[in-house]
Amino acid sequence: MGSQPAQESPLETLYGNTVGLKPAQTKALQALYSRRVATDDFVTPVLARALSEVSRNTGRRIGVLIDRRGRIDRVIVGDPQRVFLPDLGARRAGAARFRGVRLVLTHLRPEGLSEDELTDLALLQLDAVVLLNVGTDGLPGRVHYAHLLPPSSDGDAMWRTNTRPDVHNWTDAFSVFIRDLEAQFTRSPQLAQTDDTTSVILVGITLGNKERAQRSLAELQRLAETAGLTVVDVVLQNRLKLDGRTCIGSGKLQELMIRSMHLGSEGLIFDRELSPSQLRNIATSTDLKVLDRTQLILDIFAQHASTRDGRLQVELAQLRYRMPRLAIMPTAMSRLTGGIGGRGPGETKLEINKRRAQERLKRLEDQLKKLAKGRATRRSRRKKAGLPIVSIVGYTNAGKSTLLNRLTQSAVLVEDQLFATLDTTTRRFRFPEEREIIVTDTVGFIQDLPKTLMAAFKSTLEELGEADLLLHVLDASDPDVDAQQAAVEAILHELGVEDTPTLLVWNKSDATSPERLVSLLNTYDGMSISALSGQGAPQLLDRIERSLFRSKNGPVTTKKAILDERWVH
């Protein structure tokens, strides 16, 4: 929105379409600035008549913005159909705060408030919008007015509209009305829950497979919560094809802007990777923080990286993601960084130009190569020692670290959140027959794992290529476990380890119905277990030993009584 000032003095400036106005009409419009409205009036009959007369005289719609002290803040000249508001700048901070001005408009036809005017009410956070129907005699007639409603779990209504026969005998006190309305917003549970966290709206786009898109959005919500965000709304749009500029199109983007204003949301997170131009276009249009799925996952990795190796890999992935996006700084990127999406070991180093980014990228790659050599040396020593390697793989939060702890009596960090483990953990385990194995726990996988992360963690995932047995841990209680299994297998194929002997471990059996467990085992084979309680653990250990230590005379026999005692207790 823009403005076209007609005079130098701010007390006489007219905004909007001033072309073609006669001197007398310009003077009449400027005279509106001298009007005053009592603090308890929405609009006075005197001001309503003055607006109506000048609107009929010019043949145009007229609008005025009135502040809470009753002063005319701006006079805006429209055309016969619409009044285009000028840029009002940033509103006051705080979810319960309005802009502090109300808009009074005229209309030369007997029509109510339009969708555009209600949109302005929401986007600009106006105190209220009042529409005066102008009669053929130039006098004000019917009055339509609207105000915003606080978010409610009972419905999605964002505003309420009302109608009055005229401006006379309007006894509602505006000062009381706006004070009560702000109090309602302050008490809103939907707004109160976001006080200490960043609130976001999740945006999914499907080109036909709605069920898959809904599952992906549910996972995105878990990712957002893991990152410490509060999800205030989830939106799924069905399209025939993606919009090149914004993915979702300008109409849906405006809906999201209105929704974000209504819910006090500070950002949008898209359930796909956005191109640099799409990020810029969405951020510029909405003035909100904009993240995509890749950036959210990178942020979680940045929070959880604890070792030097992990921090370097995360920074490398962040840098590779951001380098193509450096061209959109500082406008859009200023909205993308700072807090969520901009955290991590590389935060201060990433706000740099492209040349320095290339230099930093090379240094990171060199440092990671040195660390990879160290890991390769350790793997070589283990191989010479003849110790079989069992690698635990699986979808994020499937229970891999809990299983490692159960296997090796360790105390690796276990949390009920996505990507709690980033760094490869290696432990030894001794069987009762004095046989030893190496057990490793790897970073969890996820659908659409960002390629920047795959590349950065490639050296870490090389551990899988040395494994003699893969334990593919699956959450049997998750209704989406089939899709998760397929996602992990696709990544293993990409890593070139799909031919490594693999044992499916259906974890969380104590949280799954017996019928479902039987169905999964009959369909996919494998073993059921509860890594948390130890249920099924001795049988799994027996299966591991049989898989690793086979003799010419057949599989070995374990001392099951000893295993039962060790695993369950």
C-alpha positions in Angstrom: 0.0 0.0 0.0 1.2 3.5 -0.8 0.2 7.1 -0.3 0.0 10.2 -2.4 0.3 13.3 -0.2 -1.2 16.4 -1.7 0.1 19.0 0.7 3.3 19.6 2.7 1.7 20.0 6.1 1.0 16.7 7.9 -2.2 18.3 9.3 -3.5 18.8 5.8 -2.1 15.8 4.0 -4.6 13.8 1.9 -3.8 10.2 1.2 -4.9 8.0 -1.6 -6.4 9.0 -5.0 -6.2 12.9 -4.9 -5.9 13.3 -8.7 -8.7 15.3 -10.3 -9.9 17.0 -7.1 -11.1 20.5 -7.4 -9.6 23.1 -5.0 -12.9 23.4 -3.1 -13.1 19.7 -2.7 -9.5 19.5 -1.5 -10.2 22.2 1.0 -13.3 20.4 2.3 -11.3 17.2 2.7 -8.5 19.0 4.5 -11.0 20.6 6.9 -11.9 17.1 8.2 -8.6 17.3 10.2 -10.1 20.0 12.4 -12.9 17.7 13.5 -12.9 16.0 16.9 -14.7 12.9 18.2 -15.4 12.4 21.9 -13.5 9.4 23.3 -16.8 7.6 24.0 -18.1 8.0 20.4 -17.5 5.6 17.6 -18.3 8.4 15.2 -20.4 11.6 15.9 -23.4 12.6 13.7 -21.5 15.9 12.9 -18.5 14.0 11.5 -20.7 11.5 9.8 -22.6 14.2 7.9 -19.3 16.0 6.9 -17.9 12.8 5.5 -21.1 12.0 3.7 -21.4 15.4 2.1 -17.8 15.5 0.8 -18.1 11.9 -0.4 -21.3 12.7 -2.4 -19.7 16.0 -3.7 -16.6 14.3 -5.0 -18.3 11.1 -6.1 -15.7 9.1 -4.2 -15.5 7.0 -1.1 -13.8 8.8 1.8 -12.1 7.3 4.9 -10.7 8.7 8.1 -8.5 7.1 10.8 -9.5 8.3 14.3 -7.1 7.7 17.2 -8.3 7.0 20.7 -8.2 10.6 21.8 -10.7 11.4 19.1 -8.3 13.1 16.6 -8.4 12.6 12.9 -5.1 10.9 12.1 -5.4 10.6 8.4 -7.9 11.5 5.6 -7.9 9.0 2.7 -9.5 9.6 -0.7 -10.7 6.5 -2.6 -12.5 5.9 -5.9 -16.2 5.1 -6.2 -15.5 1.4 -5.4 -12.8 1.3 -2.8 -10.6 3.2 -0.4 -6.9 2.0 -0.4 -5.3 2.5 2.9 -1.8 3.9 3.2 1.1 2.2 4.9 0.4 2.6 8.7 3.8 1.2 9.8 4.3 -1.4 12.6 1.6 -1.9 15.2 2.2 -1.9 18.9 3.8 -5.0 20.3 1.8 -7.6 22.2 -0.9 -10.1 21.2 -3.7 -8.2 22.9 -2.7 -4.8 21.5 -4.6 -3.1 18.7 -3.2 -0.4 16.5 -5.0 2.3 18.4 -7.0 3.8 15.5 -10.5 3.0 14.0 -11.4 3.4 10.4 -14.6 5.3 9.4 -15.6 4.9 5.7 -18.3 6.1 3.4 -20.0 4.1 0.6 -22.1 5.7 -2.1 -24.1 2.5 -2.5 -26.3 0.8 0.1 -23.9 -2.0 0.7 -22.3 -3.5 3.8 -18.6 -4.1 4.7 -16.7 -5.9 1.9 -14.3 -8.8 2.3 -11.4 -6.4 1.6 -12.4 -4.1 4.4 -12.7 -6.9 6.9 -9.3 -8.1 5.7 -7.9 -4.7 6.4 -9.5 -4.8 9.9 -7.6 -8.1 10.6 -4.3 -7.4 8.9 -3.9 -3.9 10.3 -5.3 -4.8 13.7 -7.6 -1.8 13.7 -9.8 -1.0 16.7 -12.9 -1.2 14.5 -14.2 -0.4 11.0 -17.3 1.8 10.6 -19.1 2.1 7.2 -21.5 4.9 6.5 -24.0 4.5 3.7 -24.4 7.8 1.9 -27.9 8.7 0.7 -28.7 10.5 -2.6 -29.2 13.6 -0.6 -25.7 13.5 0.8 -26.8 12.5 4.3 -25.5 9.5 6.2 -27.9 6.6 6.4 -27.4 3.0 7.6 -24.3 2.2 9.6 -22.3 -1.1 9.4 -19.4 -1.7 11.8 -17.1 -4.6 12.7 -14.5 -5.5 15.2 -12.1 -8.4 15.8 -12.8 -11.4 18.0 -10.3 -13.2 20.2 -9.3 -16.7 19.1 -11.7 -19.3 20.4 -11.6 -23.1 20.5 -15.4 -23.0 19.8 -15.0 -21.6 16.2 -12.9 -19.9 13.6 -14.8 -16.5 13.5 -12.3 -13.7 13.4 -14.6 -10.7 13.4 -18.2 -9.7 14.3 -20.3 -7.4 12.1 -23.2 -5.3 13.3 -25.7 -2.9 11.6 -27.5 0.2 12.9 -30.2 2.3 11.2 -28.2 5.5 11.6 -25.5 7.2 13.7 -28.0 8.8 16.0 -28.6 7.5 19.5 -25.5 5.3 19.4 -25.1 5.0 23.1 -22.3 2.3 23.2 -19.2 3.9 24.8 -16.2 3.4 22.5 -13.7 3.7 25.3 -15.4 1.0 27.3 -15.8 -1.2 24.2 -12.2 -1.2 23.3 -11.0 -1.7 26.9 -13.3 -4.7 27.2 -12.2 -6.1 23.8 -8.5 -5.8 24.7 -9.2 -7.6 28.0 -10.8 -10.5 26.1 -7.7 -10.8 23.9 -5.5 -10.8 27.0 -7.6 -13.6 28.6 -7.6 -15.7 25.4 -6.1 -19.2 26.2 -5.0 -19.5 22.6 -2.9 -16.3 23.0 -1.8 -16.9 26.6 -0.2 -20.2 25.8 2.3 -18.6 23.4 3.6 -16.0 25.8 6.9 -17.7 26.5 7.5 -19.4 23.2 7.5 -18.6 19.5 4.1 -19.4 18.0 3.8 -20.7 14.4 1.3 -21.9 11.8 2.2 -25.1 10.0 1.5 -25.1 6.2 1.2 -28.3 4.2 0.6 -28.5 0.4 -0.7 -31.7 -1.3 -0.9 -32.4 -5.0 -3.3 -35.3 -4.5 -2.2 -37.6 -1.7 -4.0 -36.0 1.2 -3.5 -38.8 3.7 0.3 -38.7 3.2 0.3 -34.9 3.5 -1.7 -35.2 6.8 0.8 -37.7 8.2 3.7 -35.4 7.2 2.1 -32.4 8.9 1.6 -34.4 12.1 5.3 -35.2 12.0 6.1 -31.6 11.3 4.1 -30.6 14.4 6.3 -33.0 16.5 9.4 -31.4 14.9 8.1 -27.9 15.8 7.4 -29.0 19.4 10.9 -30.5 19.6 12.3 -27.2 18.5 10.5 -25.5 21.4 7.7 -23.9 19.3 4.0 -23.6 20.0 1.8 -24.6 17.0 -1.3 -22.5 17.0 -2.8 -23.8 13.7 -2.2 -26.4 11.0 -3.3 -25.6 7.4 -3.3 -28.1 4.5 -3.9 -26.8 1.0 -4.9 -29.1 -1.9 -3.5 -27.9 -5.3 -3.2 -29.1 -8.8 0.3 -27.7 -9.1 2.6 -25.6 -6.9 2.6 -21.8 -7.3 6.1 -20.8 -8.5 6.3 -17.7 -6.4 4.8 -18.8 -3.1 3.9 -22.5 -3.4 0.4 -21.7 -2.1 -0.7 -18.7 -4.2 -1.5 -15.1 -3.2 -5.0 -15.8 -2.0 -4.1 -18.5 0.4 -1.1 -16.4 1.5 -3.4 -13.6 2.4 -5.6 -16.0 4.4 -2.5 -17.1 6.3 -1.6 -13.5 7.1 -5.1 -12.9 8.5 -5.0 -16.1 10.5 -1.5 -15.3 11.9 -2.7 -11.9 13.0 -5.8 -13.4 14.6 -3.9 -16.1 16.5 -0.8 -14.0 17.4 1.4 -16.2 15.3 5.0 -15.0 14.6 5.9 -17.4 11.9 5.0 -19.9 9.2 6.6 -23.3 8.7 6.2 -25.0 5.3 6.2 -28.8 5.1 8.6 -28.8 2.2 11.9 -27.2 1.2 11.3 -23.8 -0.3 13.5 -22.2 -3.0 15.4 -19.0 -2.1 13.0 -16.9 -4.2 9.9 -18.5 -2.5 11.3 -17.8 0.9 11.9 -14.2 -0.1 8.5 -13.7 -1.6 6.6 -15.2 1.3 8.6 -13.4 3.9 8.3 -10.0 2.1 4.6 -10.4 1.6 3.7 -11.5 5.1 6.3 -9.8 7.2 6.4 -13.0 9.2 9.3 -15.4 10.0 9.3 -18.1 7.3 10.9 -21.5 7.7 10.7 -24.6 5.7 11.0 -28.3 6.8 14.8 -28.4 6.1 15.5 -25.3 8.2 13.4 -26.6 11.1 15.3 -29.9 11.1 18.6 -28.1 10.9 17.6 -26.0 13.9 16.8 -29.1 16.0 20.1 -30.6 15.0 21.8 -27.4 16.1 20.2 -27.6 19.5 21.1 -31.2 20.1 24.7 -31.3 18.7 27.0 -31.8 21.7 30.3 -33.1 20.4 32.8 -31.2 18.3 32.1 -33.6 15.4 28.4 -33.1 15.6 28.6 -29.3 15.9 30.9 -29.1 12.8 28.5 -31.4 10.8 25.5 -29.2 11.7 27.3 -26.0 10.9 28.4 -27.5 7.5 24.7 -28.5 6.8 23.5 -25.0 7.8 26.1 -23.3 5.6 25.2 -25.4 2.6 21.6 -24.6 3.1 22.1 -20.9 3.5 24.7 -20.2 0.8 22.1 -20.2 -2.1 20.0 -17.9 0.1 22.6 -15.3 0.9 21.4 -13.3 -2.1 18.1 -12.5 -0.4 19.7 -10.9 2.6 19.1 -8.6 4.4 15.4 -8.3 3.8 13.9 -11.8 3.9 16.8 -13.4 5.8 16.4 -11.0 8.6 13.0 -12.6 9.1 14.4 -16.1 8.8 17.1 -15.8 11.4 17.2 -14.8 15.0 15.9 -17.6 17.3 14.2 -20.5 15.6 15.9 -21.2 12.3 19.0 -19.3 13.1 20.4 -21.1 16.1 23.4 -23.3 16.4 27.1 -23.4 16.3 27.3 -21.5 13.1 24.9 -18.7 13.9 27.4 -15.8 14.0 29.5 -17.2 11.2 26.6 -17.6 8.7 25.8 -13.8 8.4 28.6 -13.4 5.9 29.1 -12.8 2.3 29.4 -15.5 -0.3 33.2 -15.4 -0.6 33.7 -15.8 3.1 31.0 -18.5 3.2 33.0 -20.5 0.6 36.1 -20.2 2.7 34.3 -21.3 5.9 32.8 -24.2 4.0 36.2 -25.4 2.9 37.6 -25.2 6.4 34.7 -27.2 7.8 35.1 -29.9 5.2 38.8 -30.2 6.0 38.2 -30.4 9.7 35.5 -33.1 9.2 37.9 -35.1 6.9 40.4 -35.2 9.8 37.8 -36.4 12.2 36.6 -39.0 9.7 40.2 -40.3 9.4 40.2 -40.8 13.2 37.0 -42.7 13.0 38.3 -44.9 10.2 41.4 -45.7 12.2 39.2 -46.8 15.2 37.1 -48.9 12.9 40.2 -50.5 11.5 41.4 -51.4 15.0 38.1 -53.0 15.8 38.1 -54.9 12.6 41.6 -56.3 13.3 40.4 -57.3 16.7 37.8 -59.4 15.0 34.9 -57.9 16.9 31.6 -58.0 15.1 29.7 -54.7 14.8 26.0 -54.3 15.3 24.6 -51.0 14.2 21.2 -49.8 15.5 19.3 -47.8 12.9 15.8 -46.6 12.6 13.3 -43.8 12.4 13.8 -40.9 14.9 12.3 -41.5 18.3 11.8 -45.2 17.6 13.7 -46.2 20.8 17.2 -46.8 19.4 19.1 -45.2 22.4 16.9 -47.0 24.8 17.7 -50.3 23.1 21.5 -49.5 23.3 21.2 -48.8 27.0 19.3 -52.1 27.4 21.9 -54.0 25.4 25.0 -52.6 27.0 23.8 -51.5 30.5 24.7 -47.9 29.4 23.2 -44.5 30.2 23.1 -42.8 26.8 20.7 -39.8 26.8 17.1 -40.8 26.1 14.4 -38.3 25.5 10.9 -38.5 24.1 11.6 -36.2 21.3 12.8 -36.2 17.7 16.6 -36.3 17.1 17.6 -36.6 20.7 20.7 -38.5 19.5 23.0 -36.9 16.8 26.4 -38.3 17.6 27.3 -41.9 17.0 27.6 -43.8 20.2 29.7 -47.0 20.5 29.6 -49.5 23.3 31.0 -53.0 23.9 28.9 -56.0 24.9 30.1 -59.4 26.2 28.1 -62.6 25.7 28.1 -65.3 28.4 30.4 -67.4 26.2 33.0 -64.6 26.4 32.2 -63.4 22.9 32.3 -59.6 22.5 30.6 -57.4 20.0 30.6 -53.6 19.2 27.1 -51.9 19.3 26.7 -48.5 17.7 23.7 -46.1 17.9 23.3 -43.7 14.9 21.3 -40.6 14.2 17.7 -41.2 13.6 16.3 -41.0 10.1 13.1 -39.2 8.9 11.1 -38.8 5.8 12.5 -36.3 3.3 15.8 -36.1 5.3 17.4 -32.9 3.9 20.2 -33.6 1.4 22.4 -31.1 3.2 22.2 -33.1 6.3 22.8 -36.4 4.5 25.9 -34.9 3.0 27.2 -33.4 6.3 26.6 -36.7 8.2 27.9 -39.0 5.5 31.2 -39.6 7.3 29.3 -40.5 10.5 26.9 -42.8 8.7 29.9 -44.6 7.1 29.9 -46.6 10.3 26.9 -48.5 8.9 29.1 -49.8 6.0 31.3 -51.6 8.5 28.4 -53.3 10.3 28.0 -57.1 10.3 24.4 -56.7 11.4 21.8 -53.9 11.3 19.1 -53.7 14.0 16.3 -51.8 12.3 14.3 -50.5 15.3 10.6 -49.7 14.5 8.0 -48.2 16.8 5.3 -50.8 16.6 2.8 -48.5 18.4 3.1 -45.8 15.7 0.2 -46.0 13.2 2.5 -44.7 10.5 5.2 -47.3 11.1 4.9 -48.7 7.5 5.8 -45.4 6.0 8.6 -44.9 8.5 10.0 -48.4 7.6 10.0 -47.5 3.9 11.7 -44.1 4.6 14.5 -45.8 6.6 15.0 -48.5 3.9 15.2 -45.8 1.2 18.0 -44.1 3.1 19.9 -47.3 3.7 19.7 -48.0 0.0 21.0 -44.5 -0.7 23.9 -45.2 1.7 24.6 -48.5 -0.1 24.1 -50.8 2.9 20.8 -52.4 1.8 22.6 -55.8 1.5 23.8 -55.8 5.0 22.1 -58.5 7.1 19.2 -56.7 8.9 17.0 -57.8 11.8 13.7 -55.9 12.2 13.1 -55.1 15.9 9.5 -54.1 16.7 9.9 -51.9 19.8 7.4 -50.6 22.3 5.5 -53.9 22.2 4.0 -53.1 25.6 2.3 -50.1 24.1 0.9 -52.1 21.2 -2.1 -54.5 21.0 -1.2 -58.2 20.7 -3.2 -58.5 17.5 -1.2 -55.7 15.9 2.1 -57.2 16.9 1.1 -60.6 15.4 0.1 -58.8 12.2 3.4 -56.9 11.9 5.5 -60.0 12.6 3.5 -62.1 10.1 3.8 -59.4 7.5 7.4 -58.3 7.9 9.1 -60.9 10.2 11.5 -59.8 12.9 11.1 -59.7 16.7 9.0 -57.8 19.2 10.5 -56.2 22.2 10.1 -53.5 24.8 13.5 -51.8 25.2 12.1 -49.9 28.1 10.9 -52.8 30.2 13.2 -55.5 28.8 10.3 -57.6 27.6 11.5 -59.8 24.7 15.1 -58.7 25.2 16.7 -62.1 26.0 15.2 -63.6 22.8 16.5 -60.7 20.8 20.0 -61.2 22.2 19.8 -64.8 21.4 18.9 -64.0 17.9 21.8 -61.5 17.6 24.3 -64.1 18.8 22.9 -66.8 16.4 23.3 -64.3 13.5 26.9 -63.3 14.3 28.5 -66.5 15.6 27.6 -69.4 13.4 29.7 -72.6 13.3 29.9 -75.3 10.6 27.8 -77.5 12.9 25.0 -74.9 13.1 24.1 -72.0 15.3 25.5 -71.7 18.8 23.3 -72.1 21.9 23.3 -69.3 24.5 22.9 -69.6 28.2 19.4 -68.3 28.2 19.0 -68.2 32.0 22.0 -65.8 32.3 20.6 -63.6 29.5 17.1 -63.4 31.2 18.7 -62.3 34.5 20.9 -59.7 32.8 18.4 -58.1 30.5 15.2 -58.0 32.5 16.9 -56.8 35.7 
